[in-house]
Amino acid sequence: MPSPQNRTILNALLVFLAGASYGFIVPTVKWAMSIGVYPFDFLPLQYLVAVAACLGFALVRRARFASPAKCAKMALLGVFTGLTSICYYQSVSLLPSAAALTLLFQYVWVSVLIEFIVERKLPSRSTVVAVIIVLVGTLFAAGVFEGSIGRLDPVGVMLGAASAVFYALFLYFSGRVGTDQPPASRAAMLAIGGLVVTSLANPACYTTAFFDLNVWPFAVGMSILGVILPTTLINYASPKLSAGMVSVMASSELPVGILAAWMLVGDAPTPLVLFGACLVLVGIVVKQLPVLFAK
């Protein structure tokens, strides 16, 4: 039987893999676009596949479902994931990979702002330092110091910033909505919420992309990488780890996303952009240091 320390290491690696799976979203979107398949073609179908898989798993596990009111609240939580996907995928399609990823990671300071607005809770010193580091890293990653920021699509920048806001809202409310429900049923409700909002964004995909055989491999692949696999791994491992450890290990999305886009689709970051992305990671670690070293 593995020791407690080994179990902790294993669970941390599972969360790392969950974050890494998110990282492959960027090169997958870029690859799809290179053959004429665009995010809105497969995004609703991605959530359709996820709903079918999650409901099927919940039925096999005989997971209990909450009252309709609680299920509706969890589905509304899934709306934030759907909105994150809509904004993020479009941002990835308009911006260099490193810039889109770094904009998403602004959720670090946005979540602090949300907590302050809702709870009137002042951030700790480590959080303030982390936010400063993240913002400086963002300036590097956005190309401010090499004069390339003017070449960034402003719509892509706004969508990337919006994805950070929606993701921060999801993280904030996910710790407060449906936490007493089985992971299988909770995942199913989240997927349903994401399906509703992405379908409203592009209902035409059910009469066009639905019958395009080139779209389905991306719909299935993105469903696995962006919904099913990370949700399953995090739901299993995160209850056995501190919140700080989960945040730090899941931030593997940023370096994996940049490296995967570089290696798989040739979207290479400049050294200054790479330095900025590393600073963002440092900021995430700094924010969680008090939790990681708490006794």
C-alpha positions as CSV (number, residue, x, y, z in Angstrom):
1,M,0.0,0.0,0.0
2,P,1.5,3.4,-1.0
3,S,2.6,5.7,1.7
4,P,0.6,9.0,2.3
5,Q,3.5,10.9,0.8
6,N,3.4,8.8,-2.4
7,R,-0.4,9.2,-2.6
8,T,0.0,12.9,-2.4
9,I,2.6,12.9,-5.2
10,L,0.4,10.7,-7.3
11,N,-2.7,12.9,-6.8
12,A,-0.5,16.0,-7.6
13,L,0.6,14.4,-10.8
14,L,-3.0,13.7,-11.8
15,V,-3.9,17.4,-11.3
16,F,-0.7,18.3,-13.3
17,L,-2.0,16.0,-16.1
18,A,-5.4,17.6,-16.0
19,G,-3.8,21.1,-16.5
20,A,-1.6,19.7,-19.2
21,S,-4.7,18.3,-21.1
22,Y,-6.1,21.9,-21.1
23,G,-2.8,23.0,-22.6
24,F,-3.4,21.0,-25.8
25,I,-6.5,23.0,-26.5
26,V,-4.4,25.8,-28.1
27,P,-2.6,23.7,-30.7
28,T,-5.8,21.7,-31.4
29,V,-7.7,24.9,-32.2
30,K,-4.7,26.1,-34.4
31,W,-4.6,22.8,-36.2
32,A,-8.3,22.7,-36.8
33,M,-8.2,26.2,-38.3
34,S,-5.3,25.2,-40.6
35,I,-7.7,22.7,-42.3
36,G,-10.7,25.0,-42.4
37,V,-12.5,23.9,-39.2
38,Y,-13.2,26.8,-36.9
39,P,-14.0,26.9,-33.1
40,F,-17.7,27.6,-33.5
41,D,-18.0,24.6,-35.8
42,F,-17.1,22.1,-33.1
43,L,-17.6,23.9,-29.8
44,P,-21.3,23.0,-29.2
45,L,-20.7,19.5,-30.5
46,Q,-17.8,19.2,-28.0
47,Y,-20.2,19.8,-25.1
48,L,-22.8,17.5,-26.7
49,V,-20.3,14.7,-26.6
50,A,-19.3,15.6,-23.0
51,V,-23.0,15.6,-21.9
52,A,-23.6,12.2,-23.4
53,A,-20.4,10.8,-21.8
54,C,-21.0,12.3,-18.4
55,L,-24.7,11.3,-18.3
56,G,-23.8,7.8,-19.4
57,F,-21.1,7.6,-16.7
58,A,-23.5,8.9,-14.0
59,L,-26.1,6.3,-14.9
60,V,-23.6,3.5,-14.8
61,R,-22.4,4.7,-11.4
62,R,-26.0,5.1,-10.4
63,A,-25.1,8.6,-9.1
64,R,-28.0,10.4,-7.4
65,F,-29.1,13.7,-8.8
66,A,-30.1,16.7,-6.7
67,S,-33.5,18.5,-6.8
68,P,-34.3,20.3,-10.0
69,A,-33.5,23.7,-8.3
70,K,-30.0,22.5,-7.3
71,C,-29.4,20.9,-10.7
72,A,-30.3,24.2,-12.3
73,K,-27.8,26.0,-10.2
74,M,-25.1,23.6,-11.2
75,A,-26.1,24.0,-14.9
76,L,-25.8,27.8,-14.5
77,L,-22.3,27.2,-13.1
78,G,-21.6,25.3,-16.4
79,V,-22.7,28.4,-18.3
80,F,-19.4,30.1,-17.0
81,T,-17.4,27.2,-18.5
82,G,-19.2,27.5,-21.8
83,L,-18.6,31.3,-21.9
84,T,-15.0,30.7,-21.0
85,S,-14.7,28.3,-24.0
86,I,-16.4,30.6,-26.4
87,C,-14.2,33.6,-25.6
88,Y,-11.0,31.6,-25.2
89,Y,-11.3,29.6,-28.4
90,Q,-12.0,32.7,-30.4
91,S,-9.0,34.5,-28.7
92,V,-6.8,31.6,-29.6
93,S,-7.9,31.9,-33.2
94,L,-7.0,35.6,-33.4
95,L,-3.8,35.8,-31.2
96,P,-0.5,34.1,-30.9
97,S,-0.7,31.1,-28.6
98,A,1.4,32.6,-25.7
99,A,-0.7,35.8,-25.7
100,A,-4.0,34.0,-25.6
101,L,-2.9,31.7,-22.8
102,T,-1.4,34.5,-20.8
103,L,-4.6,36.5,-21.1
104,L,-6.6,33.5,-19.8
105,F,-4.3,33.3,-16.8
106,Q,-5.4,36.8,-15.7
107,Y,-8.0,34.9,-13.7
108,V,-5.3,35.0,-10.9
109,W,-6.0,38.7,-10.2
110,V,-9.5,38.8,-11.4
111,S,-10.5,36.1,-8.8
112,V,-8.9,38.3,-6.1
113,L,-11.0,41.3,-7.4
114,I,-14.2,39.2,-7.3
115,E,-13.5,38.0,-3.8
116,F,-12.9,41.6,-2.7
117,I,-16.1,42.9,-4.3
118,V,-18.4,40.0,-3.1
119,E,-16.9,39.4,0.4
120,R,-15.2,42.8,1.1
121,K,-12.1,40.8,1.8
122,L,-8.7,42.5,1.5
123,P,-6.0,40.4,-0.3
124,S,-3.0,39.2,1.7
125,R,0.5,40.5,1.1
126,S,1.5,37.4,-0.8
127,T,-1.6,37.8,-3.1
128,V,-0.7,41.4,-3.8
129,V,2.9,40.4,-4.7
130,A,1.6,37.6,-6.9
131,V,-0.8,39.9,-8.8
132,I,2.0,42.4,-9.4
133,I,4.2,39.6,-10.8
134,V,1.4,38.3,-13.0
135,L,0.7,41.8,-14.4
136,V,4.4,42.3,-15.2
137,G,4.6,38.9,-16.8
138,T,1.5,39.8,-18.9
139,L,3.3,42.9,-20.2
140,F,6.2,40.8,-21.4
141,A,3.9,38.0,-22.8
142,A,1.8,40.6,-24.7
143,G,4.9,41.9,-26.4
144,V,4.8,45.4,-24.8
145,F,8.6,45.4,-24.4
146,E,9.4,44.4,-27.9
147,G,6.9,46.6,-29.7
148,S,4.7,43.8,-31.0
149,I,1.6,44.7,-28.9
150,G,0.3,46.9,-31.7
151,R,0.1,43.8,-33.9
152,L,-2.2,42.0,-31.5
153,D,-5.8,41.8,-32.7
154,P,-7.8,44.0,-30.3
155,V,-10.9,41.8,-30.5
156,G,-8.7,38.8,-29.6
157,V,-7.3,40.7,-26.6
158,M,-10.8,41.6,-25.4
159,L,-12.0,38.0,-25.8
160,G,-8.9,36.7,-24.0
161,A,-9.6,39.1,-21.1
162,A,-13.3,38.0,-21.1
163,S,-12.2,34.3,-20.9
164,A,-10.2,35.2,-17.7
165,V,-13.3,36.9,-16.1
166,F,-15.6,34.0,-16.9
167,Y,-13.1,31.4,-15.7
168,A,-12.5,33.4,-12.4
169,L,-16.3,33.5,-11.9
170,F,-16.4,29.7,-12.5
171,L,-13.7,29.1,-10.0
172,Y,-15.3,31.4,-7.4
173,F,-18.7,29.9,-7.5
174,S,-17.6,26.3,-8.1
175,G,-16.5,26.2,-4.5
176,R,-19.9,27.3,-3.4
177,V,-22.4,25.5,-5.7
178,G,-23.2,21.8,-5.7
179,T,-20.2,20.8,-3.6
180,D,-22.3,18.2,-1.7
181,Q,-23.2,16.4,-5.0
182,P,-21.5,13.3,-6.4
183,P,-18.8,14.3,-9.0
184,A,-20.5,12.3,-11.7
185,S,-23.8,14.1,-11.5
186,R,-22.1,17.4,-10.9
187,A,-20.0,17.0,-14.1
188,A,-23.1,16.1,-16.1
189,M,-24.9,19.3,-15.0
190,L,-21.9,21.4,-15.7
191,A,-21.6,19.9,-19.2
192,I,-25.3,20.6,-19.8
193,G,-24.9,24.3,-18.8
194,G,-21.9,24.5,-21.2
195,L,-23.9,22.8,-24.0
196,V,-26.8,25.3,-23.6
197,V,-24.7,28.5,-23.9
198,T,-22.5,27.2,-26.7
199,S,-25.5,26.0,-28.7
200,L,-27.1,29.5,-28.3
201,A,-23.9,31.0,-29.6
202,N,-24.0,28.9,-32.7
203,P,-27.2,27.0,-33.3
204,A,-26.4,26.7,-37.0
205,C,-23.8,24.1,-36.2
206,Y,-26.5,21.4,-35.8
207,T,-27.6,21.9,-39.5
208,T,-24.1,22.4,-41.0
209,A,-21.1,21.2,-38.9
210,F,-23.1,18.3,-37.4
211,F,-22.9,16.6,-40.8
212,D,-19.3,17.5,-41.6
213,L,-17.1,14.5,-40.9
214,N,-14.0,16.8,-40.6
215,V,-15.5,18.4,-37.6
216,W,-16.3,15.4,-35.4
217,P,-12.7,14.3,-34.7
218,F,-12.1,17.8,-33.2
219,A,-15.4,17.8,-31.3
220,V,-14.6,14.4,-29.7
221,G,-10.9,15.3,-29.1
222,M,-11.7,18.7,-27.5
223,S,-14.4,17.1,-25.4
224,I,-11.9,14.7,-24.0
225,L,-9.1,17.2,-23.6
226,G,-11.2,20.2,-22.4
227,V,-14.0,18.6,-20.4
228,I,-14.0,14.9,-19.7
229,L,-10.4,14.1,-18.8
230,P,-9.5,17.1,-16.7
231,T,-12.8,17.1,-14.9
232,T,-12.4,13.4,-14.0
233,L,-8.8,13.8,-12.9
234,I,-9.5,16.9,-10.8
235,N,-12.7,15.5,-9.3
236,Y,-10.7,12.5,-8.1
237,A,-7.5,14.1,-7.0
238,S,-8.4,17.6,-5.7
239,P,-10.3,16.5,-2.5
240,K,-7.0,14.8,-1.4
241,L,-4.9,17.9,-1.9
242,S,-4.8,21.4,-0.6
243,A,-6.4,24.1,-2.7
244,G,-3.0,25.7,-3.1
245,M,-1.4,22.6,-4.5
246,V,-4.3,22.1,-6.9
247,S,-3.9,25.6,-8.3
248,V,-0.2,25.3,-8.7
249,M,-0.2,21.9,-10.3
250,A,-3.1,22.8,-12.7
251,S,-1.2,25.8,-13.9
252,S,0.8,23.3,-16.0
253,E,-1.7,24.4,-18.7
254,L,0.4,27.5,-19.5
255,P,3.9,26.0,-20.2
256,V,2.4,22.9,-21.8
257,G,0.1,25.0,-24.0
258,I,3.0,27.3,-25.2
259,L,5.4,24.3,-25.8
260,A,2.7,22.2,-27.5
261,A,1.7,25.1,-29.8
262,W,5.4,25.6,-30.6
263,M,6.2,22.0,-31.3
264,L,2.9,20.9,-33.0
265,V,1.9,23.9,-35.1
266,G,5.0,26.0,-35.2
267,D,3.6,28.9,-33.2
268,A,6.9,29.9,-31.5
269,P,7.1,32.4,-28.7
270,T,9.9,35.0,-28.6
271,P,12.3,34.9,-25.6
272,L,10.6,37.9,-24.0
273,V,7.1,36.4,-24.4
274,L,8.4,33.1,-22.9
275,F,9.9,35.0,-20.0
276,G,6.6,36.7,-19.4
277,A,4.7,33.4,-19.3
278,C,7.3,32.1,-16.8
279,L,6.6,35.2,-14.6
280,V,2.9,34.4,-14.7
281,L,3.7,30.9,-13.4
282,V,5.9,32.4,-10.7
283,G,3.0,34.7,-9.7
284,I,0.7,31.7,-9.3
285,V,3.1,29.9,-7.1
286,V,3.7,33.0,-5.0
287,K,0.0,33.4,-4.5
288,Q,-0.3,29.8,-3.1
289,L,2.9,29.8,-1.0
290,P,1.1,30.4,2.3
291,V,-1.3,27.5,1.6
292,L,1.4,25.2,0.4
293,F,3.5,25.6,3.5
294,A,0.7,25.8,6.0
295,K,1.0,23.3,8.8
